[in-house]
Amino acid sequence: QVQLVESGGALVQAGGSLRLSCTTSRIIFSGSVMGWYRQAPGRERELVASFVNSMNTNYADSVKGRATISRDNAKNTVYLEMHSLKPEDTAVYYCNAWYNRLNYWGQGTQVTVSS
């Protein structure tokens, strides 16, 4: 059973920063494209950022310049750092692993940005 465990969601003020973490097993982590998605109430889940390799990362237009995705291979962990947070960043953030042609998801972590 594939497990992705997220942490780091919080209530923050607009303009603030946070870092989300997602840890999984070594075999999944080493063989996956890792990413972060988010889903706000009443909206579809959307890609926030993905990490293919250190030279190939992708970001949603809405977070470009404010978000950084990174991986720590020693810890089997992918991070999403965001700064200059806006109320419209409020959502449940999900870690994603694209492994062996299948998508795996974490349970989600709530990020709420107050104005």
N, C-alpha and C positions, 0 to 999 in steps of 0.2 A: 504494500500500500504506500502510495506516494504521499508524503506530508510536506507541506510548506507552512512554516510557522512565522507569522508576521508579528511585529511589535513596533511601537513608536508613535502610534496614533495619539492625538491629544487635542485639547481645546487650546487654541492659540489666538492671539490678537492679530488683526490685519497688520501686515508689515513684519511679522515675526518669521521664525524659521523652525524647521523640524527635520528630523532624520528618521526615516522608516527603515526597518531591517526585515529581512526574510531569510530564514535558514532552512536548508533541506539536507538530504543525505548527500554524501560525496558522489555517489554514482549518478544521481539525478543532476546534481549541480554541475558536474564536470561535462555532462553530455547535453546540456540544455542551453537554449537561448533564454535568458531570464528577462523578465519585464515587469513593469508595474502598470496596472490599469486602475481606473476609478469609476465609480457609479454614484451619481447624485440622485436624490429622490426624483422620480418621474422621468429620469433620463436613461439612455442606454449606457452600457459599460463602454468606456473609451480607453484607448491606449494613452498612457502618460509618457512612458519611456521604455526603451528596450536596449539590451546590451548584447550584441552579437560577439564582438571582441573589442579590444581597447581602441581599435581604429574605426569601429563601426557601432555607433550608438545613434538612437533615434529618439526624437522628442516631439510631443504634440506642440503645435504652434502656440497654444495657450500657455505653455510652461517654458518655452525656449528662453534661455537666458536667466531663468529662475530655478531650474532644476538640474541636478546632476545624478546620473545613475552610475554606480560603481560596483565592483565585485571584489570580495576578499576570498581568494581561492583557498587559503589556509583555513578559513572559518566556514567555508561553504555558504557564504552569506552574500546577498545582494542588498545594496542600499539605495535609497532614494532620498537625496537631500534637496529640500526646497527652501527658498528664502523669498522675501518680499511677498508673503502669502496674502491672498485676497479672499474675500468671502466666497467668491465663485469657485475657489479650490475646495470648498466643503464637499465631502463625499466619503464613501467607504472606499478605501484603497486596497486593491487586491494584488498579491504577488502572483506571477504567472511563470510557469516553466513549460517551454515547448521542447518536449523530449520524445524521441522516437515517434515523431509525427502525431503526437497527442498533446493536448493542452491539460495542464494540471494547475489547480488554483488553491490559494490559501483561503483561510476563513474570512479574511478581510479585517481591516483596522480602520476605525473611524477617525477622520480628521475634520475638525470643525474650526472654522476661522470666523471670529467675531469682528464686527465692524466697529 
